[in-house]
């Protein structure tokens, strides 16, 4: 990632400051105090430092964040970043997992993931987000990514998981603070059907997502909402979560709904889906069918370089059969990385996850970055 972000002309810097602070503090983006502070950092100032300086000045001067509506208007008026592709390549829909990308400390890495997707030059891209608060919630950042990944006519396939099943399965011990992650699945199944407080809180998660969905729809993105990531639901509680979400989404907003069942992950989990609805599958194998709307290796990590693979950690090459079968069935494939998500995998399995704010979100090396681009393109890995 190029950290040398200071342009020579002050007017150019003002526009760049607005973009880099995600327009949240646009009232101070061209502030003389901000410009003076940045000049002290010199040409190697980072995006994280820009944001921190802008936030400190805004707080001290009593400037509040602009509304999402204002941010959307500003994004639409701005041109796209430098376009890496002379032309887009038609082909299978492929993407990268960004479940963690609302977490502020992960967003430097998330911008690299966005750059990798753009560098693939694919016309159809895919990305996903977990939006229950497990990794924080930053709608302005999602707007920025959606803007970049729909530029130059790209078709973006967006997947939003409203709640967090994997952390809920560790309800008694998990440090992850998402929606009902400290509630046992058996209790949650009942409460989502009978507890008005839980039902209302769940609908509030869906409701706060609406400005992001509206902007994505305006950019011709294809949107899918999934009530729970790797869900711990029986069929009746899934039906209830689906109905509650549908009550919130305006009829005028084109949104698909899907299910990500995990029937063998916890006692009582079921995998039924309403008629006409497809399901998401997490696998590194080719054991899926056209009844799936999305395939991901989520939970089965890969290593780069390949020499670090072993046990439950695969090489990138070993994921090619699943990627290619998904293409044959015209199903999007999302490449997941535990390392990118701040997890540490050993041959025997994953360590217990840390809270999102305590994780290290490592950057891919330039060699890995090139390999991922080629994987997305369907080219031989170098």
Helices and strands as residue ranges (DSSP letters): H 10-20, G 26-28, H 32-41, G 42-44, H 47-61, H 68-77, E 94-97, G 104-106, H 107-119, E 124-130, H 139-149, G 151-153, E 155-164, H 165-168, H 185-194, H 196-208, H 210-218, E 222-229, H 235-248, E 256-258, E 279-282, E 292-296, E 302-303, G 306-308, E 314-315, G 317-319, H 320-328, E 332-335, E 345-346, E 349-350, G 356-358, H 366-377
